[in-house]
Amino acid sequence: TFGRKPVYLTAITIFLIATAWCAVASSIGSFIAARAFCGLGAGGVSSMGMIISSDLVHLRYRGIYQSYINLFLGIGGCLGLACGGFLCDLIGWRGAFYIQLPFLFIYLILVAVVTPPSLGLDEGQPGLPWSRLAKGQKMTLGQMLKKVDFLGSLILVTGMTALVIGLNLGGNVLGWSHPLVISSLIGFVIMACIFVPYEKSVPRAVMPIAFLTEDPRASMVFGNFFASLSINTMMFNTPLFFQAVKLTSPTESGLKLVASTLAVTLSSVATGFTMAWTQNPKPIILLGGVCLLLGGCTAVSMNVDTPGIVAMVSISLTSLGQGFSYPALMISILATSDKKDLAVASTTLGLWRNMGSVLGVAISSLIFQNVLVRGLEISVTEPNKDEIIELVRKSVHAIAELDSLHRSQGKFSSNLGILIQV
């Protein structure tokens, strides 16, 4: 509706301001709100990167550029995990946000300078986007805003938020029978029932239903969703495994993800050049799926006795699958879409990838927290049982410190020893 440049600049600006807000947040509520706006900006940044690449690069060479995008996405994600703990240890969590601001500001200036202002707009009069001709008719800013599917976006976000709240609170913070949990899950079902028929009637739907019902694009979208769910389940819980099971520091935990960075780097680059050469993404998509499956199977087998190098290799299989799957799926959905649908094809795939990311964290947290509480209820028999369980859920390192205190006082508890071994 507005072209590429204004939306891209707006997304980066939101990301920049929200990152600064994270750094200065004075309460957990303020910090959570700041992170939400960070996600708003980051979603726009990642989507616009894919869309602009589709605009400027011929499909034959799109795989190479998509590999570059996913290469830096993978490196950034893994290094964020690896360096995040180090930065928190070195300069504090506020400093970890402050240090991003100069880079984001440079990014904003570069985009303002190099992005063509007419990119993505119909040919028309020079000037600001709303003074251009859209489909042969001169339109005001208000008329163009009416073309944006704000209501569809609101229904989608409301439904996803309700689902995540229900999954995160149910059996963890609140019981499954709690009114808030039940109403959240019912709200998600209602929003889903409203969303589908509404999107069918909108000219420029935020998520065209045809992309979810017609193969081969529907299979690509849902395959991308489950791949993202798998990848983010692994990436979210890996630092927890190293810190809670192996009792490593945040810095050490982050450094163990270097192998994952190398894996996603090599597979992303190899995928792009292979697709440009063979013009056939199907074998690469299958290879990515196999790597994701193997990564999940090996992760299930890890425990406190698993050597660190074995754990690193197991986790790297998932990153290898990410590098193979993401570029190949993106090229496939673009190759099967009309030119007028390239932007919405990119964002639909990105939307379901983001939903997979959110649900990967939510569902894995749901399973982990409920299994942990049940295991602790069985294992802990101390008089101050509830206090110990709450302490374990907050920090296994705190339990290790409590164990050291008990040892120094000659009060070592067998229950604490069992907890640390578990």
Disulfide bonds with the S-S distance in Angstrom:
none
